[in-house]
Amino acid sequence: MNKTIHIKEKLAESFRRYGVEGEAAFHSIALQYYRKYSKVLQNIPEPIVYKWSRSYSNLETDLNIKTFLNDLVLQDPMGEKLSDLYQFFIGRKFREGSGKFFTPKVVASAMAKMLPSIENPTIMDPTCGGGTFLAEASYLWRQDKCTLVANDIEYSLIELSMLVLGLSTPKKHRKYFSSINIFDPSKEITSWYGQVDFILANPPFSLQIDNEQFDSELFLAGYRNSDALFIDTALKLLKPGGRLISLLPHSVIANKDFSSLRNIVEKRWNPLGIISLPEGVFHLAAGTTTRADIVVLQKRGSPSKNGHKMFFASTPSVGIKLNRNALQPDTNDLETLLDEKEVQKVLNI
């Protein structure tokens, strides 16, 4: 058995002896991170810490669990294991019917590297999940200032993002968190309209959206799904010339049924790149075989240094196993692609 899986199973078994499972189990783990790294996690609201403490109260007297958790947290000062632990303990609730799944770190890292270097950018993930995209973007600006904006409709994911970004990003990087349905936006989202330089995201795939009042050109054209509405929402959030780098279902890019959608998108955006990912890239991370592409779009409104050039690419390997029986690949075609001069020129990176 994989060592990481063994550790999680052992932890879950210990928790179950006290009737602690699911969210309560993850809250107990989160509390240990908070206690160990409280100096860098000072901004987590007290009600959240109190909730975590209540979940852990049944375990407090078990010295074996305390030692086990302490060792786990000590070995993970950047919070890199947190998203995996979240998925293990709360994964079913997160995935079922949501159209959402966590992005493998290698894919998120490559997508962040497609951002051009500018001074003090505002970088947003409107469907932030575990905060991986923003953590990767923050690393690129580690020597400079930037603003990170994390939103997700699932509040437990905002709590996860608070932990991940608190541990993995510099204090000088300003961070904002909200838990809003972006398809029914409130002031917490609309206040960012026209203020964002870059959006990195893996939005919920292919959810039906029925809201007659939704202000979206694609919605009015008959595309009443989360993929289309996310593109139009990103258009509102970005500044002129701002960049969207997003995962989208391969069907949106390739199927004839979406040809009108693609025509409308090209009127409002300058497409810079489309990268086809291998089938199964999300299988181990999220238990789905959904086929996805990385789409790079630049909002029109300011001249592009590179005109309207764009690139298409297919990446048979992204450096991770596509299923449990596969061998670990020797290559990462995403990283190789980003080393190509023509691609760098189009993306201005």
N, C-alpha and C positions, 0 to 999 in steps of 0.2 A: 504494500500500500504506500502511496505517495506520502512523504513525511509530513507535508503541510496538511493533507487530508486527515492523517492520523491525529495530529494535534487538535484539529477542530472537532473530530469525533470524540476524542478523549475529554475535551472541554465540555462538549454538549452532554456527554454522559454524566459528568460531575454535576453540571447544572440541574439535570433532570431529577437527580436525587432530592433536590429541594423544590421541585415543581417550577423551576425557572426555565422557560423556553422562549423562542421567538424574539419579539422586541425586548422583553425583559432581560433575555440573555445578552443581547447586543448592548443594551443600556448598561449592564454590569461591566462589560468590557470597556465601554466608552468612559465610564467613571474612572477606571484605572488609568487610562491615558490622561484624563483631566488632572487627576491627583499627581501623577508623575511629572507632567509637563505644564503645571499650572501657570508658570511664569509666561509662557507663550500662548496660553489659552485663556487669558484673563477676560477676553471679551465675550465669552460664552455666557448667555443670560442665566441668572440664578435659578429661575424656574426649571430650566432644562437640567441643570446640575442636580437640583432637588429631585426631579423625576428619576434621573439615573441612580441617585442614592437610594431611593425607595426600592427600586428593582434589585439593588445589590444587598439590601439589608438582610435578606434571608441567607446570604452566603457569607456574611461578615465573619462568622465564627469558625469557618472551615479553613484551617491553616494551609492545607494542601492546595485548595483553590486559590487562596491569596498568593501563595508562592508561585503557582503555575501562571497566574495572570501577571504577576510582577515580572517574571522572566520573559513572558511574551512581550510586554510593553517595553521593557528595557532594550530588547533587540530590535525595536521598531521606532526609533526617535522621529522619523519623518512621516509616520502614519501610513506607510505603503501597504500594510496588511489590512487596513481598516475596511476598504471596499470589499475585499474578498470575505472578510468575516461578516460583513453586513449581508452579503448575498447568501452566505451559508445559513445564517440564522433567520433572515427575513426575506430570502430570495423569492419564494413562491408568491407572497403578497405583492412584491415589487413587480413581478413579471406578468402575472395572469391578467389578461384583458387590458393591459396598459399600453401595449405596443412599444414598450421601452426595454432597453437592455444596456448593460454597462459596456463601455468601449475598452478593448484591450489597450494597455498602456502604450505598447509600441505604435499602435495606430494613432492614438491621441497625441503622442510625441511628434510623429511625422506631420500631423495636421497643424500643430502649433508652429512647426518650423516653416510653414507656408505663409506665415505672417511677415510682412515687411517691417524693417526696423524703423520706428518713429519715436519721437520724444513723448514720454508720459502718456501712453495710450489708455483709453478705456476699453477694456476687453470684457465681453459678456458671454455667458452661457445661459440662455433662457430656460433650458431644461437640463440642469447641471448634474443630476444624478449624484455621483460621489465626488464631484469637483475635480476629476482627473484632468479635463481640458484646461481649466484655469490654473491648476498646479503646474502643468507643463508650460503654459504661456508665461507664468510667473518666473519660471526658471530662466527663460530667455532674457527677461528683463531684470535678472537678479542684481545687477550692478546699478540699476536705474529705477526710477519711480514708474508706477503704473497703477491703474485702478481696476479691480476685479469685481465683477457683478455676477452673483450667483442667484439663480431662481429655479425653483422646482415646485410643482403642485403638491408633491408628497413631502410633508414637513419633516418626516424622519430622515429624508435625504438631505434636507438643509442642515439638520443636526450633524449628519455625517460630513457634509462639506465644511461646516464650521471646524470640525476636528481636523480634517485633512488639510485644509488651507491654513489653519492656525499653526499646524506643525511643519508644513512644507514650504511656506512662503515667508519672505522677509517682512519684518514689522513695518517697514517703510511703504509696502504695497497696501494701499487702502482697499478695504473689502466691504462689500455690501451684500446683504442676504435678504431674500424675500421668498414667500411661498404663495404664489399667485398662479391661477390658471391663465396662461398667456392667450388662450382663445376666448376668454371673457375678461379682458384686461381692466384692471383698476388703476388708480392713480399711481400706485407703486411701480407699475410697468410703464404707463403712458408718460410719466415724468422723464423717462429715459429716451423718449422718441427724439431722433435726430441728434443724440448725444454720444453715440457709441461708435468707436473706430473699427472694432473687430468683433465678430461673433464666431465662436467655435461651438459646435453643437452636434449632438446626436438626438434629434427630436423624436417623439413617439411616431412610429411607422403606421401609416394607413388606417388611422382611426376615423370613423365617420363623425363629422361635426355637423350638427343641425342647429343653426342659430341664424334666423332670418335677418338679424340686425348686424351681422358681422360685416365690417367695412373692409372688403378685400376684393380686388379685381378678379383674382382667380376663383374666389367663392362665387361671385356673381356670374362667372363664366361656366359654372356648373361643377367645379372641382371642390366638393364638400368633404374634404379629407384633411387630416392633420398635416400631411406633407405640403400641400398647397398653401394652407393657412399659415404654416410656419414661415414659408418663403416670404409671404406678404407682410407678416409681422416683423421679420428681420429687416425688410425694406424700410419700415417705419422707424425702427430703432436706430439704424445706421445713419451716420453723417453722409453727405454726398462724397463719393469716392471711397466709402467704407467697404470693408471686405467681409463676406460670409464664407466660412469654410464649414461645410456640413456634410454629414452622412445622410443619404437619401436612398430609398428603395431603388434597386436597379430597374424596376419596371417603370418608374417615373422618367428615367433617362432613355430607356430603350423601346418601350411599348408604344404602338400606334395610338392607343387610346389617350395618351398624354401629349400628343403632338401639338394641340392647341395650347396646352399649358406651357410647353417649351417656347412656343412663339410669343406668348405674352411675357414670359420671363425675359426673353432677349430684348424686349422693348424697354424694360426698366433696368436691366443689368447688363454688364459686360461679362460674359462667361470667360473665365481665364483657364480653367482646367477641369477635366473629368477623369477620375481614376477608378477603374473597375477593380474591386477587391475580390479575392478568391471566395468561392462558396465555402461556408463553414468557418469563416474567420471569427464569428461570434459564438460558435458552438460550445467551446469549453468555458468561455467567460459568462455566457448567459443562457445556454441550453437552447439556442435557436440556430436554424440553418438559413435564416433570412439572408438573401443576397443584397449587398449594399454597394454603393459607389460613393466616393468622396467628390463633392462638387465645390468648386471655387468660383464665387461670383463677386463682382465688384459693382456696387451701386453707382449708377450713372449720376452725373451732376458736376463732375470735375474732369478735366482732361486726363487721360491715361498716358503715362510715359511710353507704354508699350503698344499703343494703338489698340486694335481689337484682336491681337494675336491670342491664340489659345492652344492648349495641347490636350490630347487624348492619350491615355495610357492604361495598360492592363498589368496588374501585379500578381503573378501566380503565387508568390510567397511574400509574407509580411514578417517573417522571422519567428512565428509561433506555430505550434502544432494545430492542425485543423480538426483533429479528433483524437481520442485517447489512444488509438492504435497506431497513429501516424508517428513517424520519426521526427525528431526535432530538426527543422530545416537548417541548412548551412547558410542560406542567403536571406536577405531582407530586401526585396525588390523596391519597396517604398523608399528606403534610405538611398538605394542606388539611383532611383529616379530623381531624387532631390539633389543629387550630385551633378546631374546633367546641366551643362551651361545653358542650353536653350530653355529648359524648364525654369532655371533660376532667373533668366532674363524676363520671361513672361510674368513670373510671380514677383519680380523685383526684390529678390532675397539674396 
